[in-house]
Amino acid sequence: VSPRFRLELCSGAAIGLVHVQGRGYAVSRSATGSWVVASGGVRMLFDAGILWAVDVGGVFPLHAPAIRAQDAQGTDQFRAPSAAGALLSIGPAFTF
């Protein structure tokens, strides 16, 4: 855009594990499941004496485990992770 300001696009994927552990139930169990997300965003770089970066991005789950528990009456209670998330980071950018 200008010598002191630059925009960059980024995209990627992430794979990880989610571990949950029940507490306070008659029978408490734990489980581990995998999750996969796609991500994308914009990085804005600007020179203010030193180089600064502002990153704005989103994460979009492709696969996430559902979490299930039973209440005192034995009714299943489900929790599905959020459909999407946002990330914001601001800080100096160093190049090696």
C-alpha positions in Angstrom: 0.0 0.0 0.0 2.8 2.4 1.0 6.5 2.0 2.0 5.4 2.4 5.7 2.3 0.2 5.5 1.8 -3.3 4.1 -1.1 -5.8 4.1 -0.6 -9.6 4.0 -3.2 -12.4 3.7 -2.7 -15.7 5.5 -4.4 -19.0 5.8 -3.7 -22.4 7.3 -5.0 -25.3 9.3 -4.5 -26.5 12.9 -4.9 -30.0 14.4 -5.0 -30.6 18.2 -6.4 -32.5 21.1 -9.1 -31.5 23.6 -9.1 -33.2 27.0 -12.2 -33.0 29.3 -12.6 -34.2 32.8 -15.8 -34.5 34.7 -16.1 -33.2 38.3 -19.0 -33.2 40.7 -20.9 -36.0 39.1 -21.9 -39.3 40.7 -19.6 -41.0 38.1 -16.9 -38.6 36.7 -15.0 -39.6 33.6 -12.5 -38.0 31.3 -12.0 -38.2 27.5 -9.7 -36.9 24.8 -10.8 -36.0 21.3 -9.3 -34.4 18.2 -10.2 -31.2 16.6 -9.3 -29.7 13.2 -9.8 -26.0 12.2 -9.2 -23.9 9.1 -7.9 -20.4 9.7 -7.5 -17.2 7.7 -6.7 -13.6 8.3 -5.1 -10.3 7.5 -1.8 -9.0 8.8 -1.2 -5.2 8.7 2.4 -4.1 9.1 3.4 -0.5 9.7 6.6 1.3 10.5 6.4 3.6 13.5 10.2 3.8 14.1 10.1 0.0 14.6 7.9 -2.4 12.6 4.6 -3.2 14.2 2.0 -5.9 13.3 -1.7 -6.1 13.8 -3.2 -9.6 13.0 -6.9 -10.2 12.6 -8.0 -13.7 11.9 -10.7 -16.3 12.2 -10.8 -20.0 13.1 -13.4 -22.2 11.6 -13.8 -25.8 13.1 -14.0 -28.6 10.5 -14.1 -31.3 13.1 -14.6 -30.9 16.9 -15.7 -33.4 19.5 -19.1 -33.0 21.3 -18.9 -33.1 25.0 -21.7 -35.1 26.9 -22.5 -35.4 30.5 -25.5 -36.7 32.5 -27.2 -34.6 35.1 -28.5 -36.0 38.4 -31.7 -37.3 36.7 -29.7 -39.2 34.1 -30.6 -36.8 31.3 -27.9 -36.3 28.7 -26.5 -32.8 28.5 -24.5 -32.0 25.3 -22.0 -29.2 24.6 -20.7 -28.6 21.1 -17.7 -26.2 20.8 -18.4 -22.8 19.3 -18.9 -22.7 15.6 -16.1 -20.1 14.9 -13.7 -17.8 16.7 -11.7 -14.7 16.2 -8.1 -13.7 17.0 -6.6 -10.3 17.4 -2.9 -9.7 18.2 -0.9 -6.5 18.2 2.9 -6.2 18.8 6.3 -5.5 17.4 7.3 -7.6 14.4 10.9 -8.8 14.2 12.6 -10.3 11.1 15.5 -12.6 11.4 
